[in-house]
Amino acid sequence: MDATLRQLAAYVAVAKSAGFTAAAAQLHLSQSTLSRAVADLERVLGVRLLERDTRNVQLTAAGVETLRVAEQIVDAHRSGMKELRRYLLGESGVVAMATLPSVAAVLLPGLISAFRRQRPEVSVRIMDGLERAVLGRVLSGDADFAVTTVGAASDRLEHRPLIRDRFRAVLPEGHPLAERDELTWEDLAAEPFLAVGPESSVRRLTDAAFAQAGAGAAPAAEASNVATVGGLVAAGLGVSALPALVLPLLGPGRVVHRELVAPVVERRLDVVVRARRTLPPAAAAFLDLLEEARAEGRDVPPGASWITR
């Protein structure tokens, strides 16, 4: 048996309306078209489904059972198509994003909250980690996109510039350098420097900044977690330099931040997607919201700024 959905839907309409006239109006079909569909179904099944007279129709025993099964099929199809439509409109599904911990904790929460208000049936999965792991999530397909530092060039990835995140000096409260509004990298090199671990993009940029300033700064201590670095600074063990988006993660210790120049150093954060790949609808909708925030210049922490195009 190879009954079509069209035949089953036509039969359900006729059986429940007890006639072809009302069913034809309901389906916006001619009575002749509807009659052929039901006749074709009877031929496929090899049984008579309806007893017809001049006024109405009566279901045979086979017709009653066929109606039960046909309704299940038609209802399941209708429900499935509604689910598919919601998915294609980006109103259901999962947004899987990979990002740096500072972006996950500081930049994204407000955007995710706004997105979920608009699309409550979409769930959001955040995979935070260091730059290499984040980009690997995109390349492997675990994440739909990433918000991360630029990293090594790859023809498998497409970058869309998003935010400039300027480095600031981080000092213990009461430190002599805290009396100044602006510090240089050479100033920091003259102090015990507390660094983020070498696997971090922050460390790569601070090392490059000291080299550019011609000031060697071997770390007095280093830690992989920026909150730990903040705790060491607050304890008076030294100074550090961190991007603006990282500063809210330093915890409650007593630290102060100052402008950092000579050179001015910014880490660039990009939206990164796999090249030549179509995003799932919900993920594309989230990136539309992120682009809207960038275009409107919504608030970001001092020292960070949207990259205008």
N, C-alpha and C positions, 0 to 999 in steps of 0.2 A: 504494500500500500504506500502511495506517495501523494498524500493529500497536501495541498498547499495552504499556507496561512490565509491567503485570500479566500479560498473556498471555505475554510473553517469559520472565518469571521462572518462570511455571508450567511452560512448556515445558522450560526448563533443568533444573528440579528433576526432572521426569519422565524426561528423556533421561539425566541423570546417575545417577538411581536405577534406571533400567531398569524402571520400573513405577510405577503410580499409588498403590499403598498406601503405600510408603515416602515418596514425594514428598508425599502428602497429610499424613502425620504431620509431616514436616519443615516444611511451610508452615502447619500448623494449619488446614487446609481439609478440607472433605468431598471424597470421591473424585468425587462428581457435579459439584461446583463446579470441581474441577481438570480434569475431563474436558471440561467445557464450554469452559473457557479455552483448552485445547489445540485443541479442535475449531474454536473461533472464530479462532484463529491460522491454522490450516490453510485456513479459508475466506477469510481476508484475503489470504493469500499465494497461494492458488489451487493449492496442491500438497499431497500427502500427506507428512507428516513422519515418521509412525510406522506400522510394521506391527505390529498387535496380535494376540496369541493369548490363550489362557486363563490363561497363567502370567506372561508378560512381554511387553515391547515391543522391537522392533528399529527402529533408525533407517534411514530411506531415505537415498539419496545427498543428496537435498535437505535431509533432516533433519540430516545431519552438518554441512553447510555452514551451515544455520540455527543449529545449536547454537554453532558457532564465533562467528558474528556476535552471537547473542543473549547469549553469555557476556560478550563485550566490552561490550555495552550495559549489561547488568545490573551488571557489576563497576564500570564507570565511574560509574553512578548511585549505587551503594553508596559508592564512594570519595568522590564529590562530596558526598553527604549527610553523610558523616562530617566532611569539611572544613567544610561549612556549620554543622554542629552545634558544632564547635570555635569557629568565628567567633562564633556567636550566644551561646555561653557566655563569650565574652571570652578564649578560650584561644589565639587566633591573630589576626593582623591587625597594624595599626600604630597606635600612640598618637602623634598629632601635637600637640605642645604648644608654645605661644609664651610666652616669659617674659623677665624682665629678667636681665642677666648675673649679678647677685649671687644671684638666686634659683636660676638654673641651676647655678651653681658651688658654692653653700653649702647651700641647703635641699633641693634635689631629688636629688642623687646617692645618698644613703642610701635614699630612698624608691624610686628607680628600681631600685636593686640588689635590694631586697626584692621588688619587683614582678616583676622578671625571674626571681628564684628560684621564685616561685609560678607564673609563666606564661612559660616559656622560649621559647615559639614566638611571642610578641608582641615586635615591635621597637618602639623608642621613637625618635621624631624630635624633637629640640629645636631650636626657632628662637628664638634669643635676640637681643634688640635693645632699643631704647628704647621708652618707653611708647606713643607714637603708632603705631610700626611693629608693636608687639606686638598692640595692639587691632585694627589693620588686618588682621593675619593671621587673627584670629577672624572678623571681618566678611566677609572674602573667602572663608572656608571652607578656607583653607590649614591652619589649626590647628583642632583639635577644641575646645580651650579654652585659656585663658591664666591664668597667675599673675602679676599685675601690680598697679601702683598704680591708683587709682580712675579717674583721667582725667575727661574731659567726659561728662556724662550722655547716654545714648542709649537710646531705647526698643527698639533692635535688640539690646541686650546685657543679660544678666542677671548681676548681681554677687552673689557669696556671700562675705561677709567671712571672712578666714582668719587673718591675722597682723598684729600691731602691731609696727612696727620703729622703735625709738626712736633719735633722733639723739644722737650723742656727740661731744664735742670731741676733735679729733685734733691732737696737739702733738708737736714734736720732743722726743726724749729730752733731759732736762736743761733744758728751757724753764722760766723762773720760774713760769709758771702751772701747770706740772705738779706743783708742790708741794701744790696744793689738790686736794681730792677732788671738788669741785663747782664748775663755772664757769657763767657766764651768757652769753647772746648779746652783751650789752654788752661783756663781757670780750673776746670774740673780735673785736668790731668795732674795738677799740682796737689790734689787731695786724694786720699784713699778712695778708689773708684769701685763701686759695687755694681757688678755686671749681671745681666741676664745670661743664661747658659748659651754655649756656642751653637746649639742646634736651632736657636731662635733667629728670626729675621731681624729682631731688634738688635741683637748682638752684632750681626753682620753690618748693620748701618752705623752703630756706634764705633766699631773698629775702623770703618772707612772714614768716619768723621774725624777721629783722632789722627789718622794717617794724613788726611787732607790738611789738618791744622798743624801738622809737623810736631805733634805732641804725643809721645809714647805714654800709654796708660795701662800697665799691666794690672789686671783686677786684683784688688785686695781680697775680694771674695766674690763668688758668683752663685746664683741659684736659678733653677729652671722656672720657678714660679715667681711672677712679678710681685705678688703679695708678700712673699718672703723677702724679696729685695726691698720692698717698702718698709718691712719690719726692721731690717738691718739699718736702713737709713734713719728711721725714727729712733733707733737705739743709739744713734750717734756714731756708728761704725764707719761712716763714710758718706759719699755723695753718689748720685747716679744721674742718668739721662734716659728719659722714657717718652714715648709718643703720647699725645694728649688723650687719646682714647683709652690708654692703659691706666691713666692716673686714678680714675674712680675705683680701680680694683686694688689700690694699695692698702686699703683697710683703714682703721681708725687711728693709726699712729700719728704722731705730731710731725708732719713734714710740710714743707712749703715748696712752691714751684716758681721758677723764674724763666724769663725769656732766654733763649740760648742761640748765640750767633757765632759767626766766624769759624765754621760756616753755619748758615741756616740749613738744617737737615729736616727733610720730610720723608715719611714713608708713604708711598702711593698705594691705596687700596683699590682693587679692581673687582668688578663682577667678572667671573671666569666661567665660561661654558665650553662644552666640547664643540670643536669646529664641525660645521656641516651636519649638525644634529638638531632635530626639532624638539623643543622643550615640551614636556607635558603641559596641558592647558593650565592647571592650577599653578605650576611653577612660573609659567609665562605671566600669569596674572599677578603673582607676587612681585616679579621684576618690574611690571608696569607700575605697581604701587611704589616701589623703590625709586623708579625713574621720576615719578610724580613728586616724591619728596625732594629729590635732587633738583628738579626744575623749579620747585617752589622755594628752595633754599631753607627748608625747615631746620629748626635748631639742632646744632651738634655741639659737643663740648668745646669750650674755648681752646683755640690752637688747632682745631680740625675745621676743614672747610670742604664744601662740595666742589668737585671739578666741573666747571661749566663747559659746555660744548659749543 
